Amino acid sequence: MRAVLCTAFDGADALTMGDAPDPGPASDEVSIEVRAAAVSFMDKLMSEGEDQMRPDLPYVPGTDAAGVVLAVGADVEGFAPGDRVVGQLWYGAYAEKAATKYWKCAHIPDAVDYATASTVLHNYMTAYYALIHRCDLKKGETLFVSGATGGVGLAAVDMGRMLGACVIAGTGDSAKTAVLKDSGADHVVNMRDPDLRKSLKSLTNGHGIDVCFEMVGGPTFEALARSMAWGGRITPIGFVSGEIPALPMNLPLLKGFSVVGVFEGAWAEKHPDEALAAADRVMTWIADGKLQPRIDRILPLDQAPEAMHALDRRDVIGRIVLEVT
């Protein structure tokens, strides 16, 4: 089958079109004829050798694949050949065919196209697990999202809006303010502002942040930890800055907030029934117009290197989607 191959851990420059073996489904997997694959920041990090997972080379990148079920394993429940589905993978989506665990899939409602569906699971399932399952974000609480213009960040802004939170979005590019407000942010702050803590204190009327969806890491994490409200929840989602933060533990002690770990992929593996139900719920919200994923652009499969370069340039808002077949 045609596929994008990563031949070395050198990022976009190591991506090339080639042939890969068809991935036949294991007993608990579905095989998908891929129509669209979303490009995630995790794909970029893995291709550069910066992710915690380092597949054997060469490998096919891609965490999200939407298409039609070709075959199912003997132990698969709820899916059959011909079904329109989106599946979440660690890698393998940038290809004509992909296989993944059935409990990491969701049916695509008729009202949702393949390109949109491919952007959902990695983004919105992370937001769902963090905001609903782990942090129990309530209507009227203040949600802060750092790195808010990426796919996962925009999903958190969108879901926070749907849940009735007051959403503050953080970005390093003030030119993206209009996009963030259009996606549901009540306020937008510049993450490079030396007075970030002062701005957050003013925006929350001195109350602080109830839930912090934090993806930057490094010194930013501590600055946001100092802006938490009593009883708040701060979630380390990722470390876009490349620096894993250290936190003075007197902060959660004195301010009474919790540090809540969020690893959606591990949750899905440990609690597959919960993850399946959550994925179907999210897809229904999208079909009903309650959530609105943002696609930055759609490119043909062989332009996967350009998609990665765009992530490097930080000029992507939402998700780039690769059109496969």
WOMOTA-V69603 format. One record per residue. RES is the residue in three letters. SS is DSSP state (helix for helix, strand for strand, loop for the rest). PHI is phi in whole degrees, -180 to 180 (none if undefined). OMEGA is omega in radians with two decimals (* if undefined). Layout:
# WOMOTA-V69603
res=(RES	RES)
ss=(SS	SS)
phi=(PHI	PHI)
omega=(OMEGA	OMEGA)
This chain:
# WOMOTA-V69603
res=(MET	ARG	ALA	VAL	LEU	CYS	THR	ALA	PHE	ASP	GLY	ALA	ASP	ALA	LEU	THR	MET	GLY	ASP	ALA	PRO	ASP	PRO	GLY	PRO	ALA	SER	ASP	GLU	VAL	SER	ILE	GLU	VAL	ARG	ALA	ALA	ALA	VAL	SER	PHE	MET	ASP	LYS	LEU	MET	SER	GLU	GLY	GLU	ASP	GLN	MET	ARG	PRO	ASP	LEU	PRO	TYR	VAL	PRO	GLY	THR	ASP	ALA	ALA	GLY	VAL	VAL	LEU	ALA	VAL	GLY	ALA	ASP	VAL	GLU	GLY	PHE	ALA	PRO	GLY	ASP	ARG	VAL	VAL	GLY	GLN	LEU	TRP	TYR	GLY	ALA	TYR	ALA	GLU	LYS	ALA	ALA	THR	LYS	TYR	TRP	LYS	CYS	ALA	HIS	ILE	PRO	ASP	ALA	VAL	ASP	TYR	ALA	THR	ALA	SER	THR	VAL	LEU	HIS	ASN	TYR	MET	THR	ALA	TYR	TYR	ALA	LEU	ILE	HIS	ARG	CYS	ASP	LEU	LYS	LYS	GLY	GLU	THR	LEU	PHE	VAL	SER	GLY	ALA	THR	GLY	GLY	VAL	GLY	LEU	ALA	ALA	VAL	ASP	MET	GLY	ARG	MET	LEU	GLY	ALA	CYS	VAL	ILE	ALA	GLY	THR	GLY	ASP	SER	ALA	LYS	THR	ALA	VAL	LEU	LYS	ASP	SER	GLY	ALA	ASP	HIS	VAL	VAL	ASN	MET	ARG	ASP	PRO	ASP	LEU	ARG	LYS	SER	LEU	LYS	SER	LEU	THR	ASN	GLY	HIS	GLY	ILE	ASP	VAL	CYS	PHE	GLU	MET	VAL	GLY	GLY	PRO	THR	PHE	GLU	ALA	LEU	ALA	ARG	SER	MET	ALA	TRP	GLY	GLY	ARG	ILE	THR	PRO	ILE	GLY	PHE	VAL	SER	GLY	GLU	ILE	PRO	ALA	LEU	PRO	MET	ASN	LEU	PRO	LEU	LEU	LYS	GLY	PHE	SER	VAL	VAL	GLY	VAL	PHE	GLU	GLY	ALA	TRP	ALA	GLU	LYS	HIS	PRO	ASP	GLU	ALA	LEU	ALA	ALA	ALA	ASP	ARG	VAL	MET	THR	TRP	ILE	ALA	ASP	GLY	LYS	LEU	GLN	PRO	ARG	ILE	ASP	ARG	ILE	LEU	PRO	LEU	ASP	GLN	ALA	PRO	GLU	ALA	MET	HIS	ALA	LEU	ASP	ARG	ARG	ASP	VAL	ILE	GLY	ARG	ILE	VAL	LEU	GLU	VAL	THR)
ss=(loop	strand	strand	strand	strand	strand	loop	loop	loop	loop	helix	helix	helix	helix	strand	strand	strand	strand	strand	loop	loop	loop	loop	loop	loop	loop	loop	loop	strand	strand	strand	strand	strand	strand	strand	strand	strand	strand	strand	loop	helix	helix	helix	helix	helix	helix	helix	loop	loop	loop	loop	loop	loop	loop	loop	loop	loop	loop	strand	loop	loop	loop	loop	strand	strand	strand	strand	strand	strand	strand	strand	strand	loop	loop	loop	loop	loop	loop	loop	loop	loop	loop	loop	strand	strand	strand	strand	strand	loop	loop	loop	loop	loop	loop	strand	loop	strand	strand	strand	strand	strand	helix	helix	helix	strand	strand	strand	loop	loop	loop	loop	loop	loop	helix	helix	helix	helix	helix	loop	helix	helix	helix	helix	helix	helix	helix	helix	helix	helix	helix	helix	helix	helix	helix	loop	loop	loop	loop	loop	loop	loop	strand	strand	strand	strand	loop	loop	loop	loop	strand	helix	helix	helix	helix	helix	helix	helix	helix	helix	helix	helix	helix	helix	loop	loop	strand	strand	strand	strand	strand	strand	loop	loop	helix	helix	helix	helix	helix	helix	helix	helix	helix	loop	loop	loop	loop	strand	strand	strand	strand	loop	loop	loop	loop	loop	helix	helix	helix	helix	helix	helix	helix	helix	loop	loop	loop	loop	loop	strand	strand	strand	strand	strand	strand	loop	loop	loop	loop	helix	helix	helix	helix	helix	helix	helix	loop	loop	strand	strand	strand	strand	strand	strand	strand	strand	strand	loop	loop	loop	loop	loop	loop	loop	loop	loop	loop	loop	loop	loop	helix	helix	helix	helix	helix	helix	loop	loop	strand	strand	loop	loop	loop	loop	helix	helix	helix	helix	helix	helix	helix	loop	helix	helix	helix	helix	helix	helix	helix	helix	helix	helix	helix	helix	helix	helix	helix	helix	loop	loop	loop	loop	loop	loop	loop	strand	strand	strand	strand	strand	strand	helix	helix	helix	helix	helix	helix	helix	helix	helix	helix	helix	helix	helix	loop	loop	loop	loop	strand	strand	strand	strand	strand	strand	loop	loop)
phi=(none	-71	-159	-86	-112	-97	-98	-159	-84	-121	70	-57	-69	-102	-95	-147	-78	-165	-109	-133	-64	-63	-87	-68	-74	-75	-61	-111	-122	-115	-102	-118	-81	-79	-103	-151	-134	-82	-104	-112	-65	-63	-59	-62	-61	-64	-68	-95	76	-99	-87	-66	-99	-127	-65	-66	-87	-77	-138	-98	-72	117	-101	-136	-131	-116	177	-120	-66	-93	-156	-131	-75	-64	-99	-78	-122	87	-133	-145	-53	99	-68	-84	-141	-122	-126	-104	-131	-79	-164	119	-85	-82	-158	-70	-139	-146	-130	-152	-62	-64	-81	-111	-122	-146	-70	-96	-62	-57	-78	-114	-84	-64	-61	-63	-59	-67	-91	-86	-63	-63	-74	-77	-71	-64	-64	-61	-61	-71	-82	-95	-77	-92	-106	49	-61	-109	-57	93	-76	-97	-111	-111	-120	-90	56	-76	-91	-77	-60	-69	-63	-64	-63	-67	-61	-62	-71	-60	-59	-62	-81	88	-82	-86	-101	-109	-104	-108	-143	-92	-131	-64	-67	-95	-58	-63	-64	-66	-67	-65	-87	123	-74	-79	-140	-128	-123	-87	-65	-88	-66	-64	-103	-56	-63	-65	-64	-67	-64	-68	-66	-100	54	83	-75	98	-90	-80	-132	-116	-95	-111	-121	-88	78	60	-63	-59	-60	-67	-60	-72	-61	-76	-106	-77	-83	-60	79	-75	-134	-112	-116	-75	-90	-168	-136	-60	-68	88	-118	-77	-78	-112	-120	-63	-74	-71	-68	-65	-65	-79	-97	68	-104	-113	-98	-113	-70	-132	-135	-59	-62	-68	-59	-62	-74	-82	-133	-61	-65	-63	-66	-60	-63	-66	-63	-64	-65	-64	-63	-66	-61	-69	-60	-84	82	-77	-120	-136	-60	-111	-100	-75	-165	-118	-122	-67	-55	-73	-100	-56	-60	-64	-61	-66	-63	-62	-63	-62	-77	60	-110	-107	-119	95	-124	-85	-119	-96	-84	-97	-134)
omega=(3.04	-3.13	2.96	-3.14	2.99	-3.00	3.10	-3.14	-3.12	3.07	-3.03	-3.09	-3.13	3.13	-3.14	3.05	3.13	3.11	3.09	3.12	3.04	3.14	3.09	-3.07	2.96	-3.02	-3.12	-3.07	2.96	3.05	-3.02	2.90	-2.95	3.04	-3.12	3.11	3.12	3.12	-3.08	3.08	3.07	3.08	-3.14	-3.12	-3.12	-3.12	3.11	-3.10	-3.08	3.12	3.12	3.11	3.12	-3.14	3.02	3.14	-0.19	3.09	3.13	3.12	3.01	-3.08	-3.05	-3.14	3.08	-3.13	-3.05	3.13	3.08	-3.09	3.11	3.09	-3.04	-3.07	-3.08	3.09	3.00	3.13	-3.11	3.08	-3.11	3.13	2.98	-3.06	2.91	-3.12	3.12	-3.11	2.93	3.04	3.11	-3.02	-3.08	-3.07	3.14	3.11	3.11	3.08	3.12	3.14	-3.09	3.14	2.99	-3.13	3.04	3.04	3.09	3.09	-3.11	-3.07	-3.06	3.14	-3.07	-3.11	3.12	-3.12	-3.09	-3.11	-2.89	-2.86	-3.11	-3.10	-2.96	3.07	3.03	3.11	3.14	-3.09	-3.12	-2.95	-3.07	-3.01	-3.03	-3.01	3.10	-3.14	-3.08	3.08	3.13	3.09	3.11	3.10	3.01	3.13	3.07	-3.10	-2.87	-3.08	3.03	-3.10	-3.13	3.13	3.11	3.09	3.12	3.07	-3.11	-3.11	3.07	3.07	-3.12	-3.10	3.07	3.10	2.91	-2.98	3.01	-3.11	3.10	3.12	3.06	-3.08	-3.09	3.12	-3.12	-3.12	-3.09	3.13	-3.13	3.11	3.09	-3.14	3.05	3.13	3.05	3.13	3.08	3.09	3.10	-3.10	-3.14	-3.12	3.12	3.11	-3.09	-3.11	3.13	3.13	-3.13	3.11	3.14	-3.10	-3.13	-3.13	3.10	-3.09	-3.08	-3.06	3.08	3.11	3.13	3.12	-2.87	-3.06	-3.02	-3.11	-3.14	-3.13	3.13	-3.10	-3.14	3.12	3.13	3.10	3.12	3.14	-3.09	3.06	3.03	-3.12	-3.12	3.14	3.08	-3.02	2.99	-3.10	-3.10	-3.04	-3.08	3.14	-3.10	-3.10	3.08	-3.00	2.95	-3.06	3.01	-2.98	3.03	-3.13	3.08	3.10	-3.04	-3.07	3.02	3.09	-3.10	2.97	-3.00	3.14	3.13	3.06	-3.01	-3.11	3.12	3.09	-3.13	3.14	-3.11	-3.09	-3.03	3.14	3.10	-3.11	3.11	-3.13	-3.14	-3.14	3.10	3.13	3.14	3.14	3.10	3.10	3.13	3.12	-3.13	3.13	-3.14	3.04	-3.02	3.12	-3.12	3.05	3.14	3.12	3.09	-3.12	3.02	-3.05	-3.06	3.07	3.06	3.09	3.11	3.10	3.12	3.11	3.11	3.07	3.10	-3.11	-3.13	3.12	3.13	3.07	-3.02	-3.09	2.87	3.12	3.04	3.09	-2.98	3.11	*)
